[in-house]
Amino acid sequence: MNDDAEQVILVDAQDREIGRAAKLAAHRQGLLHRAISVSLVDPQGRLLLQRRAREKYHSGGLWTNACCTHPRPGETTDDAAGRRLAEELGVVCPLHWVLRTHYRARVGEELVENEVVHLYHGLYVGEVRPDAQEVEGFIWTPKETLLSDIETRPEDYTYWFKHYVRSFADRLFLGAAA
């Protein structure tokens, strides 16, 4: 589905659905909409980071959490999290809902992310097979290394990922029983 045709679910501040909008229109207008983000750790407690493909419509080339997306109309956040993890990284594993958060940020000259995000977490052991159109690269990183790198080079990371790390890093690095 292309970005012009893809629909996002518009929500109010309590995450109740109030309508739909084209994905790019929602980002151009800064409309509040539902999103998901997934963080994965391995048995050593390292967090999986992906570098977004440079061709992405925003935040290309930046490091971020395992994956993000918007649930499609009629799709649960649980289903969207699993779908996108498989699409972007070729990973299938149990995911656990951790929390809901909100952020609003400019993510380009003409785009604003204004999202109520459902954050999921999983423990993963296995091969990561990223889709090159979505993901430029990936690494598994320990918490201390990540915190230091974000402090030193914040411009290398997506806004939303820095928000997650600064707001609840301990929850991102929990085991799968988060």
C-alpha angles and dihedrals in degrees: 000000000000124000093250093056099037114103127214127203113248114216141182124239090278091054094252114150112251102165147311136269139180108272097239093044090052090052094044091051096038092236117176109251142161122265140166133218128191128206121191130194130189125223089270089060095250119145120231112235126187128202107224115236110262090235093064114121090247139008092019116175093020126124118244144151122300095282147329135198146148120260111244119237107284093016121115120231088243091056093044092053093052093043095052095044089056093044098048103033107015088239127141119183140131112285128200126205108239109174148322122246139168132221137168121199142152108249100181139350094291104018133087125185111212104170143164098210128202106206119210130190135200143174112231135189116175147055122328113214108183124199104240091215089061106027129042095187145329141217138185109230136185119238096248092051092049095048091049093047094049089051092049100038110020091157089068093066135069118256094240094050092052087050091053094046094047094044103040114357092151090060092051092056097045122117118262091275089074 
